[in-house]
Amino acid sequence: MKISYNWLKQFLQIDWNAQKTGELLTDLGLEVEGISSFESVKGGLQGIVVGHVLTCDKHPNADRLKLTTVDVGDKTPLQIVCGAPNVAAGQKVPVATIGTTLYTKEGEAWKIKKGKIRGEESQGMICAEDELGLGESHDGIMVLSDTLKPGTSCSKVFEIENDEVFEIGLTPNRADAMSHFGVARDLKAGLEQLEIQKELVTPSTSNFSIDNRSLKIDVEVDDIQLAPRYCGVTISNIIVQQSPDWLKNRLKAIGLSPINNIVDITNYVLHELGQPLHAFDAAKIKGGKIEVKTLPTGTKFRTLDDVERELHEEDLMICDAEKPMCIAGVFGGVYSGVTEHTSSIFLESAYFDSVSIRKTAKRHGLNTDASFRFERGIDINITEYALKRAALLIREIAGGEISSEVVDLYPKKAQERQVFLTFDKINSLIGQEIPRDTIKSILASLEIKVNNVTESGLGLTIPTYRVDVEREVDVIEEILRVFGYNNIDYKEKLTASIAQTSKFESYRIQDIVGNMLAAQGFYEIMTNSLVAAGTQNVLENLDKKAVKMLNPLSSDLSVLRTSMLFSGLQTVSYNNNRQKADLKLFEFGKTYHKNGKKNLERQHLSIFVSGNRSENSWALTSKKTDFFFLKGIVETIFTRLGLKDVDTKPYSDASYSEGLSCSLNGKELGTYGLVSKTILKEFDLKQDVFYADFDWDAILESINTGNMLFREIPKFPEVTRDFALQLDEGTTFQQVYDLAWSTEKNLLKNVNLFDVYKGNKLPEGKKSYAVSFTLLDEKKTLTDKQIDKLMSKLLSRYEKELGAELR
């Protein structure tokens, strides 16, 4: 939220610099995220001075140029070449001197330099109003008043407004500070704690009066729950035109573009007092009647942005006798707004239900200054005051006449909340005793009334504009922020308790695995759990099992993910599009599923590898990532977590072209493999991507939480023997591996595949596995006889059960 310092000073006369004021606002809970400068004319006309044209002759080398001499207050007049048709001797003109920076309409800067034009020296520039940012005309140079003295800075001639603008990071609960008046009110409370008394000046509406009753428009509200208060008044004989400069500058300072005087005034009062207003062209209100009501679902309505929208049955609308004119509190309609032809208006000021407005705004994807305030809650008791304030400004600026009584439909008056505040609660929550007189002073500065005082506490009445203050703790928070968090003492001794946690907590195991992967060159990613509806349909209509958001921020973030695959592939695609093809990524995250009427969530670890394993270097030629590289990573994770005897088997799924699933004791731990081309095509990925998905909940359940067992290093040597086995092409290493262990369990310590050969030297349908076997007797040294007997036993089983031949 932007707050103009000049505007703020209209409510509170303060002579502090902006930096100091910003620090106090931050201490009060209105965090100032930055302070920027604003100039009504960019550059502030620095370097532009009043010049007196002494001579004006035809340029000797150009028919359309003039050669002038101009007195700019220095001893020596300047020679300036000028192409304006209206330049003449004796004029007072604005002159941009050498070194002055001017700006184009697009805001690009350019400097005035000394140079030659058609052979004649030019020492400056005589300016038109558009070149200075003072208007749109470029018909000729500006001619100034004869009374001005040459050399006078033009920044003193024209009313250039310089301002400083606070960018406040407003928290959603501080609806009372969504205006300059609200911020000034808070600032006053802060100043009073510094014993600086300042009067809060509020705009007067005492001279509001009805000029005539020539234009009456009736108002009817169908549901007072949706519109508890609705005010309106008609204003006739207005002239719609540009706003005066002071009004334009106020709006420009906070980033708003002026439109016309009527719309600008409604925007001005909105940001001044925090009350949204809307002006309807009275001539376009059919039947002389305003109806505040909902319409059937599917009703078409074209908004000010010229978009036709379908209404929902819960959308509150402002209608005339025939048609809808405005989405209440959110956005106006294209056919009822104020134009340059408007001569009379109906001015609306209302209080709408915050929940209803928030749902409507989100439903239609609209976020306006009005909806921003209505959603958070405005002051219902300021509605009529803001209406009169705007009506008086319109009468003053647009020359209108107030031509009806003020309509004020307010059937059920809002009650101010009552809260009892105990002193013991204040002291226990803050951790320090604040003097009771100070508490009362702070409450008074916040306009919280003290109704009664007892030994134990205070009976309070909360003003209606503080919609967020409902409980005792809310009042204590108000006291604390005005008293100052920095003024709370803290003890030198810190008392804390140490929590006993298991070393098998999820976050600890995540750290172990994450550090291990990072050490191998992997980068951790964090992706959004929200995805677009339909994104996951590639995987067996997973969207049908997806948990949908009731109030999505956008259609691209409307369901919770059911798989980690898609958000990870978006990251891979993002990097690929930026010439980052070699990727090793991992993510800890959750997936969400519908199971009947229940919603379930599961923790996952996902791994993505693509491109080369590492960068090329003089010492190492990089290899492409492949299935076996990912397999090694997966097995390393299982080994690090102490998960032994993990079973793997082929896995068929739309996610993978080739895949394996891993399980332990019948419980599936995860899957991994090569992502299918169909899915890669959806993300415009042309290189292979290998993906592993671990069910982290299942892994945590499977980790052995018992004591760790230690084993001594064997005293006797290991023996390694190799087989080169010719096998059928369909035989897997898993079969070779399992058969070896079922043959010998005592002496066999490891089985390793170190080479695979397929080629012309082998019969068709055959392949060769080079397999090594590690043997060890932990009690004595193995003899050749024992080794040969075991290897013969292994070979016999391979020949019998796998049809193997020794090459």
N, C-alpha and C positions, 0 to 999 in steps of 0.2 A: 504494500500500500504506500502510495506517495503522498507526502504532506509538505506543502509549501510553507517555508518559514515566514515569508511576508504575510501570507494568509493567516497563519497562526498568531502573528502579532496583532491582527485585528481584534482578537479576543483577549489577548493577554499582552500588556505592554512590558516587554522584556528586552534588556539591552545586552544580553549575553551573546557571545559568538555561537555559531551553529554547532561547533564541535562540543562545546561545554553543555549546550542544551541537549544535544544528542546523547551525551553520557548520562545525563539525568533521566532522560526518557528510557534509556536501556535499563538503568537501575530500577525504574518503576515497572518493568516488565514489558515495555514497548520497545523491543530490541531494534536499534537502528543499525541496519546492515550496511548502509553507505550513505554518504552525503554528496550530491552532485550539484553543479552550478547550472543556473538557467539564465539566459539572456533573451529578452524579447526580440532583439536584433542580434543575430549571431556575430560575434566579434565585438559587440558593444560600440561600434563606430569608432574604434580606436584607430588613430591616424587620419581620420577624416576631419578636415577643418573648413571653416568658412573662407571662401576666396572671393576677391573682388576682381572682375574681368576688366583689365585696363584697356587692352586693345583687342580687336578681333578682325583679322585680315584673311583674305583667301589664301589657301595653301598654294605655293608656287608650282607644285608638281602634282596636284590632285584637285579635281573640280569640286568634289563633295566634302573636302576637309577644310577646316579653318585653323589658322595659326594664331594662338592667343597668348597674351601675357597676363598673368594672374598674380595679384598681391595676396599672399597667405600670411601676412603679418611679419615676415622676415624682411631683412634689409633689401634683398635682391628679389624682384618678382620672378616667377617661374614661367618658362615657355612651355606651353602644353598644346599638343595637336588634338583637336576635337572634331568629331564627325556629326555632332547633334545639329539638326537644322535650326533649333531655336536659340543657340548660343549667340550672345551679343555683348558689346562693350557696355560697361556700367552695371552689369548684373552682379548680384551676390549669389554664389553657387557653392555646392559641396565639392571639395577637392580631396581626392585620395593621394596623399603624398608618397614619395619613394619609400618602399619597405612596408607599406600598408598591406594587410591581408584582407582580401574580399572573398565572398563565398557565392557559389552558384546556387540555383534553386535546389539542386540535389545535395547541397551541403559541402561540395568539394572546394577546397581552399586554393587560391592563387594569389601571387604577390605582384604588387606594382613595382616595375623595374624601370630604371632609366634606359631609354633607347631612342632609336631613330625611326620615324615613320615617313616614308617617301623622301628620305634624305634630310628631314628636319628633326632636330632634337626635341624630345618630349619628356618633361620632368614630372609627370604626374598624370592624373586622370580626373576630368570633370564628370560627375556621376549622375545617372538617372536614378529614380527611386527604386526600381527593381534591382539595380546593381548594389544598392545599400541594404536591401531587405526591408524597405519601408513601404513597399506597395508593389503593384503589378505592372505599372505603366513603364513603357520603354519608348514612348513617342519622342522624348527629348530629355535634356538635362533638367534637374530640379532647379527652380529659381526661388531663392530664399528672400526673406524680408530685407529691405534696404537698411533697416536700423541695426543690423548685425555688424559686429566689428570683425575685420579680416583677422584670421588666425584663431578665432574662437572654436573650441572643440565642438563638433556637431553632437557629441554625446550630451552636451549641456543644452543644445538647442532643441533636440527632440527628447521626448519622454521615454528614455530607455530604461526598462525595468530589469534590474539584476536581482536574482533570487537564489536561495539555496534550498534544495529539496531533500527531505529525509526519505529514505527507503526503509519502511518499517516492516519487519517480519511479524505480522500480526498473528497471534495464535487464535484458533477458532472460537475460544470461549470469550474473547474480548470484543464482543459485538458493540459494547458501549464506546469503543475507541475507533469505530469505522468512519470517522469524520474529523474535520479540523476542530470543531467545537469539542468533541469527545476527547481528543488528544490534549487540547488546551485545558480542559477540566482536570485531567490527570496531572498535567504539568503544574497546575496551580496547587494541587495537593502536595506534590513533591517540594515545591518552593516553600510552602508553609512549614514543612519540617526543617527547612534551613533557615527558618525565621525571616523569610522574605514574603511580605504580604503584597499580593497583587490582586486587583479587582478583575473578575471575569466578566467581560463585556459581551452581552448577548444582543443580537439584532432586534430592534424594537419593531413591534407590529401595532403600536398604539394608535397610529393614524390610519389603520385599516377601516374603510367605510364602503358602503354600497352606493355606487353612483346612480344606478337605476335598476329596475326589475324587469327589463325588456326581454330577457332570454332565460326562461326557466327550463331546466331539464330534470325530470324525475329520476330517482334512483331506487332500485329494488335489489335487495340481497337475499338470495334463496337460502343460503346456509351460513349462519353466523359463526359456526365452528371454523369454517374455512376463511371467512372474512369478518373477524370480530368487530372491526371498525372501518368505515368507509366514508371519506369526506370528499366534497367536490364543490366547485364554484365555476360560473361562466364569466368570461371576459370578452367584451365586444370591442369592435373598432380598433383592432391592433394593426400594426404595420410590421410585417415579417421582413426583416432585413439583417444585415451583418450586425454583430454585437459591438459595443464600444471596446476600445483597446484594453481597458483595465480588466474587463470580463474575459476577453480572449486570452490575455496574459495569465490570468489565474488558471484557466483550463489547460493552456499549453504547458505551464510549469509542471503539472502533474500528469502530463502525457496524453491529454485529450485534445482532439481536433475540434475547433469551433465549427458549428453547422449553421445555425441562425439564432437570432436573439431569444426566441421562445424555447427551443431545445436547449440552448446554452444555459438559460436560467434554471431549467429543471435539473440539469447536470450540476450546476453551481450549488444549488440548495442541497442536492443529494450529497455532495462532498463537503458542504459546509456543516450540515446538521445531521447527516446520516439517514435522512428520510427520502426514500425513492418517490418520485413524482412522475406523472405521465400527462401529456397534453394531447387531447383529441380535437380534430377539426370539427367544430360544432355543426357545421353545415352537412357533415357526412354522417351525423348521428340520426338515423331514421326513427321516426315516431316520437322524437323528443324525449327518449327514455333510455336510461342505462340499466341493464340487467346483469348482475353478478351471479353467474351460475355455471354448472358443468353441462357438457354437451355429450351426445352419444358417441361411443367409440367409432372411429372411422370418419368422423366429420372432417372435411378438408378445410385448411386454413393457411393462407399465404402470409408469411411474416415479413418484417421490414427488409430482410436480406433477400427477398424475392424467391424464397424457397417454400414450396407447398408441403405442408406437414399434415399428417393424420393425427387427430387428437385422440386422447384416451379418455375414458369416461370419468376419470378422477382429475383431469386437468381443469383448473378453475379458469373461467374465461370472463372477459368484460365484453358484453354484447349490447347492441341496440335492439330495437323491436324486430329487426329482420335478420341480422347476421352477427357473427363474432367479430370483434374489433381488435382484441388484444389478449395475449396469454398473460393472465394476471400475475404481476410481480416478476415477469420473466422477459417478455419481448413483445413489442408492438406489432400491429398489422400494417400491411403495405397500403391499404385503402382508407385508413382513418387518421394517418399521421398529418402533421403540420407541414404545409408547403408554402412557397412564396405567394400563393394566391389566397391563403387562409386569412380571414378577417375576424373570426371569432373562435374561441376555444372553450372546451370544458376541461378544467384542470383537476386532476385526480390526485388525492393523497390518501393512502389506505394502509391498513395493517392486515397482512395475510398470514395464515398459518405457516410456520416455518417448515414443518414436515411435508406439507402439500407442495410448497414451492420447490423444495429440494428434490422431491420425486419427479416433478414435472420438468425441472431444468435438466436433470440427469437423463430422463426418458427421451428428451429431444436433443440432447447433446449441446445445450445452450448454457453459456456462463456469462452473465452480464453483471454490470455494477449493481443493478437493482436486485437480481436474484442472489448475488453474493451477500447482500445485507439481509434480505428477507429470510434466507436459509439459516442464518445465524441468530436471528431475532433482533428486532428493532424496538424502540420505545413506543408503546401504543399511545402514550400520553403526549407525544410531540406531533401527532398527525395533523391536527388542526392548525397548530402554530406554524409548522413548515408550509402548509397550504397558504396561509396568510402572508408569510414571508415571501414566497414565490409570486403571489398575486401582486403584491406591492412593487416588487422588482419589475414585473411585466408592465404594470401601469406606468412606472417611471421610465423604462427603457423602450418599450414598444408602443407607448401612448395609448394603452387600452383603458376601458371602463369596466369596472366590476359591475356586472349586470344581473346578479341573482343573489339570493340569500345563500349562505354557506350550508350545504347539505352535510349533516354529520350523523350518520347511522351508527350508534354506539349503544346497543341495547343492554349489554351486560358489562358494567364497568370493571376494569381490571383491579384486583385487590393487591395492595402492597404486601409483600411477605413479611412475616414476623419471625424473628430469630432471637433465642435467648443465648447470650454469650457468657460462659463462665470463665473467671480469671484463672482458675486452676488448669483448665483445658488450654488456655493461651500459653501458660508457663510450661506445661508438659510438652506441648507440641513444638514450641519454638526452642525450648531448652534454656530459656533465660527469662528472667522477670523484667517485663517492660513496665515503667511507671504508669499507674492508672490514668493520670492526667494526660499522659502522652497518647494512651489508647483512645481516650475520649476526643482528643484533638485530631487524631488521624481519622476517626470515624466522622467527625464533623466536616473535615476537609473533603471527605468522599461523599458527603450529603447523605450519610446513613444516620438516621435520627435515633437519638437515645431517648427512649420513652420512660424508662425507670431504671434506677440504680439500687442494687442491693449489695450486701456484703459479699455475696458469692458471684455476682455477675451483672450483666446489663441486658435489658430488654430493648430490642432494636427493631426499627422498621426500614426495610430495604427499598430504595427507589426502583421504580419499574424499569428504568433503562439498564439496570444491572441484572440482566436475565440469567447470568451465570452464578449469581450469589444466592444459594438456596439453603445452605446448611451452616452450622456453626464453624466447621473447618474452612468453608469458603470465606467467611468473614475474617478468620485468623490469617488466611493467605493474603487478604487485602491489607490487613494491618502490617504484616511482615514486609510486603513489597514496598509500601510507602515508608515504613520505618527504615528499611534498607537492609538487604541481606548482608551487605558488607559491614554493617554495624553490630552483627551478632558475634559475640565472643566465642572463641573456641578454646578448648582445653589443650594443654601441652601433652597430656597423657591420653593416649588412644586405647580404649578398651574394646577388644574384639574376641570373638570365640572362633576356634578353628573347627571347621566342619569335617567330619569323618566321611570320606568318600571312597568308594571302591576303585581300585586301579583298572577295573573292567568297565567303568562308566563309558558311555558312548563317545563323549568328547575326547576322552583320553585315547581310546582306540583310534578315533579319527586322526588325532595328532600323530600317532605312530605311523599309520598308513600314509597320511599326507606328507610327512617328512621323508618317508622312504621314497615316495613317488617324486617329490621335489628334488631329491638327491639324484634321481635318474633322469632329470631334465624335464619333468612334467610341470605344467603350469595349472594352478587351480583356477577354475572359473565359477562364477555365480550367475545363474540365469533366472529369469522370471518364471514363477510358478503358474502365471496366467498365460493362456494361449488363445488363439482365435478358434471359434467354433468351426469344426470341419477339418482342422489341421491334422487331427489324429485318426481320421477315418481310414487312412491307409492300412492301419493295423486292426483289422477285424471289427470295424465299427466301434472303436473304443469310445468315440464321442457319446455313444448311447449309455456308457457307464460313467461318463464324466459328470463332475459336480459343477453345475452352472451357477454363475454369480447372479444374485437377485438384482443388483444395481451396478452393472459393469461400467467402468470408466470409459470404455470404448468397445466396438465390436471385435477389435483385435485382442482384447483382454477379457473375454466373456466367459471362459471356462477354465477350470483348474486342470493341469496336465495329468494325464494318466500314464505317461511314459517319459523317461528322461531323455529319450533319443532325439526328439524334435528340437527342443531348446538347445541341446548340444550341437546339433547339425547347423542350426542358425549361426552359432558362434564359429563353427568351421567355415561356413559359407562367407561370413563377414570377413574373416581373416584371409581366405582365398581371394576375395575380391580386392584385397589390399596387398597382394603379392606375398602373402605369408602362407606358403604351401606346406611347410614342414611343421607339423603340429603334434604335440603330446599334451593332452588336456585331461583333467579329472575334476569331478564335482561331487560334493556331498549335498543331497537334496531330498525332497519328498515328492511322492506322487499321491494322487487323490482319486478315490473310486467310490462309486455308488454300489451298495450291496443291499438291494431291496429298499427299505426305508432308511437304512443306516448309511452314513458316510464314513469311509475308512481312509486312513493315510498310512503310507509305508515309507520308511527311510531307505535311501539307495546310495550307492557309490557308482558313478558312471565314469568310464574311461574312453577317450577317443584318441586314436593315433592315425596319422595320415602323412603321406609324403615320405621323406627320407628320415632315417633314424637319427642322424646328426649332420652337422654341416661338414662340407668337404674341407680337408686341411692337407698340408704337405705330408703329414705322417699317416693320414688315414683317408681312404676313399669311402665315402658314405654309401650305405646300402639302403635299398628301399624297405620301408616298413612292410611286414608281411604277417600272415596269420600266426606264424610260430613266434614272432616277436611278442605279439599280444599274449599268446599262450604262456610265454615265459614270465610276463608281468603278472598274469593272473595266478600262476603257480607260486611265484615269489610272495605275493600277498597272502595266500593260504599258508605258506610255510612260516612267514613272519608271525602270523596270528596263531600258530600252533595247531592248525587244522590239518590233520593227517588222514590218509586213506580217503581223500575226496574222489568220488566216482565221477567219470565224465562219459557222456554218451552223445551221439548225434542229436541235434536239435533242429526241428523244422518249424519255421515261423516266417511271417511276411517281412519281419525286420531284417532277416539275414539271407544272403545267397548261400553261405555255408556257416554252420554254427554248431556249438557244443553247449551242453548244459552241465552244470556241476552240482552234485548233491552229496550230502553226508548223512548217513543213517536214515535215508529215505526223505530227508528234508532238502528241498532245492535251495541252493545258495546263490545261484546266478547263472547267466548265460553270456557267451561271447562269440564273436565271429565277424565275418565280412558283411557290411551293410549292403542290402540289395540295391541293384541299379535303379529299380523303380522309385525307391525312396530318395536316393541321391539325385535323381532327375528333378524331383519336386523342389530341391534346394539349389538347382543349377550347379551341382558338383560333378566334375568330370573325372576326378582321381578317386582311387579306392579309399574308403574310410573303414577302419576296424573299430569295433565297439564292444565294450564289456559292461554288463549291467549286474551289479551285485545287490542282492536283497540284504540290506544292512541289518535289518531286524533279525533275519534268520541267522546271519553270521554272529551277531551278538549272543543269540541264544545257544549257538553251537560252540562258542569259545569255552575251553576248559578253564573253569574258575578255581580249580584246585591248586595245590602247591606245585611249584615247578620241580621237576626231577633232574638231577645231575648225573652224568655218567663219566667215568674216567676215560682218558685216552687209552686205547688198547696198547698192551705191551708187545704184542706180536705183529708181524708184518702182514699187510694186505697183499693179495695176489689178484692180478687182472688177466683174464683170458678173453679172446675175441672169437666170434663166429661171423662168417660171411654167408648169410642164408639166402638161397634162391627160393622165393615164395610166390604164391599166386598174387596177382595185382590187387585183388580185393581184400587180402589179409592186412590187418592193421597192426601197428606197433603195440597197441593196447593188448591185443591177443598174445603177442610174443611176451610182453611184460607180465601179464597175469599168469601165463603158463609157467614161466620161470619161477615165480614166487610159490605157485602151488606145488612145484616139484621139489624145491629146497627152501626151507624157512630158517634153518639154523646158521648155515655157513654163508648163504647168499646175503650180501649187504647192499648191492646196487646193480641196476640194469640200465644201460644207457645206449641209445641209438645215436651213432656218430656219423653215419653216411647212408644215403639212399641212392641207388643207381637204377636208371631205366634207360635201355639203349638197344642198339642193334645186336650186341654180343649176347643178348639173352633171348630165349625163346619168346614167341609172342604170348602176351598175357602174363608175363612174369616180371618180377622186380627183385632187386637185391637189397637186403638190409645188412649193414655192418653193425653188430651189436656187441658191446663189451659187458663183461660180468665181473663184479668185484666180490672176492671171497675172503673170509676172515674167520679164524677160530680164535676166540678171545681167551682161551685157556692154554693153547700151545701153538707151535708153528705147524702150518699145514705141510703135508708131504706130497710129493708128486703123485703118489698112488691115489691119495684122497682126491686130489684135484682132477686127475684124469677120470676117475670113476664118476665124479659129479658131472663133468662136462659131457661124458658119454651118455649119462642118464638124461641130461637136458636135450642133447641132440636126438636121442631116441624118441623122446616125446614130441619134439618139433616135427620129426619125420612122420611119426604115426598120426598126430592130430592135426597138423597144419600142412602136411605134404611137402615139407621143406627138404631142400637138398643143400649139402655143404659145397660151396664153390671152391 
